[in-house]
Amino acid sequence: MKIYLPEKVKFIIDEIYSNGYEAFIVGGCVRDSILGIEPNDYDITTNAKPEIIKKIFNDYKIIDNGIKHGTVGVIIDKEVYEITTYRIEGEYEKNRRPKSVEFTSDIILDLKRRDFTINSMAYNDKVGLLDKFNGIADIKGKIVKTVGNPDDRFSEDGLRIVRAIRFSSKLGFEIENKTLKSIYKNADIIENISKERITDEFTKTILSENPQNIILLYRTEILKKIGIHNYINEDIAELEKNLSILRECDFNIEDRLAMLEYILGFNEINNIDCKKIGKLEYYIKNIKSKNIINTLMYLKKVSIKSNTMIECMILDGKEYDNSIKIKHILKKIDKEILKKSLNLKKMYNKYSLRGKINSSETNEKNKIIDNCINDIIRIENLGECYSIKNIDISGNDLVKLGYRGKDIGERLELLLNEVIKNPELNKKNKLIKLLEN
């Protein structure tokens, strides 16, 4: 089998060979090349120790902060190429990192320590493909399978449990039965893994071509074990079908997180007694603090936007069925976020409610959403005011009229509410007259 090697990668391998050592590309770049996917980067492995790699490439800038684990970065034309010495690993600490690393001259021993068969292949033009653990067969069979005993691989590094699901989602592969059983068996290990690492794998999964595979994180209760709300009160197969809606969303983390949380919470928030507590209030009190977004380690701007979108989606149609109500929502929420949220809710109605309710009811729900979106556009086109910063009177004007302290804010809020109901009142002279009445 011939695999294309970029010019600089081939140069690095040839340089190492010319100095009496061997080198291969290894891992994900081999897997992706075989699958016809352009690799994001190329990992290179060698029997030359780090000090020798530094000497071979002494004419280039070197990054050696990973040298303890056998990795040296060589910078060629502003690109970093990581070269790692073959290694075997000692006993693992807390299901995450080896206590020690020992270099070896045998590449097969290096490949043996890796996670999955599809990631345990190496290649160069001189030797060809090294596939001691049947990675090619598993690629052809579309299988994710550990190298060796899955219990051993997962106990070494608990993150591999989530990585198995991520590779299944990314590649559209099935997880081999023995490996899957081991995931269920060893799910508790995930409690020892940092949320930053879990977040990274979760994000790659939900942004994959098969985000519905996230269902395994619920089936195995992996997310529940790290404190994420895990209410599932419906047939798991039905939930899995609904999760396929995620594929219809843009490859955007905020959109997919919002849709995921809405899908998961739909039955729960729609089965409560709304006479006692509103749907949104229930969500905020019982779910929000323990949702995926707030439990995993997302950037603040991602968390804020996704949480806002979820709350907009939970709003009942009666809460935005006229322009006055819409403007009160726009006081608090950016119009583009509101429109995006409503479009996601339309998508949910279209794909998840088919067969559950009659089409006329679905159409009516989406008609209310369309009317709201059209109203938002109309409000913007007409320049109708819905925020204090756009009202035609300022705090300074109120000071001149004799108002002080908190009275200023209260009066501005009162005037804004009047303007929201009657846009033609947004003239300074009219607003002053309102204050005088």
N, C-alpha and C positions, 0 to 999 in steps of 0.2 A: 504494500500500500504506500502510495506517495502522498505526502502532505506538504502543502506549500509553506515555506519558511520565508518570512520577510528578510530583506537583505541584511539588516543589522543583526538580527537573531542568528542568521547563518554565519555572519562574520564572527560573532562571539563564540559560537560552537567550534568553528574552524580554528580560531586562535587558541582555544583550550586544547584541541587535538594536536595542534602544531607544537605545543609545549609538553606533549607526552601524556596528556590526560584525556578523559572522555566527557561528553556533555550531551544532554538531551533536553528538548522541551517536555514539559510534564504537566499532568493534571487537566484542568479545565480547558486550556487552549488546545490540547490534543482532542479531547471530547468534542469541543465545538467545531474544530476543523473537520472531523469525521462526519459530523452532522450537517456540514455546509453552512455553519454559522461563523461569521467573522469574529475571532477572539477579541476581547477588549484589551488584553495584554498577554504577554508570554512569560511564563515562569520557566527558568532554566535550572537544571540540576546537574551536578557534576561530582566526580570522585576527587577533584582537587579541593584541598582545604582552603578556607577563607584567606589565609596569609598568602597562599600561592596565587589565588585569583587576583589579589591586590597587586602582586608583582607582575602578573601577566598584563594587567590593564593599568600599569602605573602611569601611562601617558594620558589617562582619562581621570576625570573627577570621580572620586569614590565616596559612597555613603556606607558607613560601616556600623551604624547604630544597631543593626540586627545581627552583628557578627557573633554574639553569644549563642545564637541559635543556628549559626552557620550561614547566614545570609549576608551577601555583599551586593550593594547597588552600584552599577556602573552607568554613568551618564554619557550617552553618545548623542550628539546633536540635540541636546536639551531633553532627551527622553531617558527615563530611568529603566534599566533592565536588571531585575533581581536574579542573582545567581546563588543557589543554595547547595551546600555540600550534602551528599547522601547522608542520611542519618537514621538512627533508630532511637526510640524514645524510652525513657525509664518509666517508673510508676507515675501515674497521674494524680494530681492534687485536686480535690473537690470537683471531680468530673470535668475538669476544664484544661489544665495545663500539666505537661510532664515535669516532674521534679528535676530531671536531668536529660541531657541530649548527648548522644554518643555518635561520633562520625563513623561511617562505614565505607568500604570501597565497593560494596555490592549493591547495585541499583535495585535488585529484586527485593532486598531487605527494606530499602527505602519505600518502594511501592507497596510493600506488604502492610506498612503502618497507616496507609491512607484510608479515607472514609468509605468510599463507594467504588465498586468495580469500574464504573464508567469514568472515574477520576483517577484510576490507578494505572494509566498507560503512559508510556514515554516514547519519544520519537526523535530520530535524526536521520539525515540522508544517508549516512554511512552504514548504520545498522538496520534502519527501518523501524517498524513498530514493535515495541515491547509490550506484550499483552498477556502476562503470566496469569492474570486473574479473570480472564474472559470478559473484559470490558466490551469488546466488539460484539460478542454474542448478546450481551445485555442491552447494548444500544440497538441492535437489530430487533430484539424482543421487546424493546421499550420498557425496560425494567430498571428500577432503582434497587440496588442490592448492596449490602455491606461487603467489604473485603473480610472474609472469615466470619467468625461468630458475631452476630449483631449485638448480643449482650455485652461482649468485650468492647466493641467499638463505641457503643453508647455510654458505657461506664467510664471509658477513657475521656470522652468529650461529649457532654450532654447536649451541646448545641447541635450535634449531628442529628438529633431527633427532629429538630425543626428544619434543618438543612435537607433531610430526606423529603420532607413535605414540599419544601421550596423547589428542589430539583424536579419532583413529580409535577409541580405546577408549571414550572418554566418550560419543561421539555414535553409535557403531555404524556409522561411515563406512568406506569403503575408501580406501586411499591411492592416488591416481592413479599410473599405471604409470611415467611419466617422473619423477615426484617420488620414487617408491619406488626406482627405479634409482639416482637421485642419492643417496639415503640410503646404499645399499650402497657407492657410489663414494666418498662423503665421510665414511664412518664414523670414519676416523682423527681427524677434527677434534674429536671428543668429548674427546680427551685434553687439549685446551686449556680445557675448561669446568670450573668449580669443582664439586666433589662436592656442595656444598650445593644448587646449582641443579639438578643431576641428581637428587638425592634428592627434591626437591620435585616434579619432574615424574614421577619413578618412583612416588612415593606416590599422586599423583593418578591414575596409570594403574592401579595395582593395586587402588585403591578405586573404580574405575569400574564400569559395568555390563558391560564386556567385558574383564576383566582378562587373559583368555587372549591378548590381543594383545601381551602382553609377549614372546611368542615371537619377535617381530621384533627385540627387543634381543639375542636369542641367534642368530637367523639371520644378522644383520648383524655379529655379534661385537662389538657396541657395549659390552656389559658386560665382555667379555674384555679390551677395550682399556683399561679403567680398573682392571684387576687383579682382577676378580671371577671366581671359580672357574666354569668353563664346560664341565663334563663333560656331553656329550650322546652317549650310546652306544645310541641307538635310533632308529627311524624318526622323523623330525622331525614327520610328520603325527600319529603316535601320541602324541608328547609334547604337541603342540598340543591334541589331544583331551583328554588328561589335565589340561592346564592349565585346561580349562573347569570343573574341580572348584572352582576359586577362586570361581566365581559362587555356589556353594552356601554359602560361608563368610559370616559376618556382615561388615558393612562396618566392619571393625576391623583396623587396621594390623598388630597383633601376630599375630592369627589368620591373616591372609592371607600375611604374610611367612613364618610357620612352615609353612603348607601348601605354599607355593611351594618353599621349600628342601627340604621332604620329597619333593615330587614330583620335583624335579630330581635329588635324590640317591638316589632309590629304587633304580634299577638299579645304580648304582655300589656302594652299600653292601650290596646283596644279591648282588653278583657276586664278592665277595671270599671268600677261604678263611677261614672263621670258626674253623678249627682253629688257625690261626696268630695271628689277631688278631680281636677282637670287633668287631661292627658299630659300636658307639658309639665305641670306641677309635679305629677307623679314621677315622670322621667327624671326631673331635676333632683327630687328628693331621694329616689330609690336606685337610680341607675347611673346617672352622669358621672359621679365621682369614681365609679368603678368600671367605667367603660374602657375600651381598648385605648382610646386616644389619651385619656388621663392616666392610665396605668403604665403604658409603655412610654418610652423616652423620646417623644417628638418635639421638634422645635416649637417654641411658644406661638409663632405665627401660624403654624400648621394646626396646632391644637385649637387656637381661637377660631380660626376659619371653619374647621371641621365641626366643632361643637356648635357654632352658630348655625351652620347648615342643617345639622340634625334637628335643632330646635325649630327651625323654620319649617322643616318637613313634617314635624309632629303637629304643627298648628292645624286646627280644623278649618275646613273651607269657610265656615261661618265667620271666622276671625279675619278674613280678608275679602269679603264679598262686596265691599263698596270702597270708593276712593278715600273716604275719611278714615276707615280702619287701616287701609294700606298706608296712608301717610303717617299714621301713628306708629306703624311698624318701621317705616323708613326713618323715623326719628332716631331709632336705635340701631338699625342694620343697613349696611351698604346696599344700594339697589342692585348691584351686580351679583352680590352674594345671595340676595333674596331671589332674584330671577333664576340663578343657577339651581338653588334649592328647589324651587317650584318645578323646574324642568326635570330634576332628578325624581321628584315625587310623581310626576306624570309618567316617567319611565317605569317606576315601580308599579303604578296602577295598570299600565298597559301589559306588563310582562308577568306580574305575579297574581293579578286578580282574575285573569282569564279562567273561565270554568268555575269560578267560585261565586261570582255574582253576575247578574245579567248585564249584557253589554251596554244597555241604556244607562244603567247606574254608573258604570265605569266612565262612559262618555260624559255624563253629567258632572262627575268629579273633575274630570280633566277640562271640561268647559269652564268651570269656576276658576281653575288654575289659569287657563288661557285668558280669561277676562281680567284676572289680576295682573298678569304680565302686560297685557295691553294697557291697563290703567297706569301701571308704572311708567310705561313709555309715554303715554299721554301727559302724565304729570310732569315728566321731564321736559317734553317738548313745549309745554305751556309755561314752564318755569314756575309752577305752583310751589309755594313754600311749605316745607315740613320740618325745618330745623331753625333753631334760634339764630344761627349765624346768617340765615337768609331773610330774616324778618327785617322790615324796613324801619326799624327803630333800634337804638343801641342802649347799652347800660349807661353811657355818658348822657344820652338824651334824658333818661329817667332821673339821673342825678340832678340835672338842670331843673327837672320838674319837682324836685324835693324828696325823691325816694332815697333811702339809705339801706345799707346792709343787705340782709336776706330778702327784704321787700323787693329789691331790684330783680333778683332771680325769679321770685314768685310771680311778679307782674309780667315779666317777659314770657314765662311759661303760660300764664293765663292768656296773654295776647296771641301766642303761637297757637294755642288750642282754638281760639276764635278764627284765626286765619286758616287753619286747616279745614274748618267747617265752611268758611266763606273766603275763598282766595282773593276776592276783590277788596277785602279789607286791608290788604297788605300795602297800605300807603301811610306814611308817617302821620299826616294830619288826621286820618281816620283812626289810627291806633291811639293817638292822644285823646281824641274824643271818647274812645272806649274807656280809657282810664278815668276820664272825668265823670262818666256815667255811674 
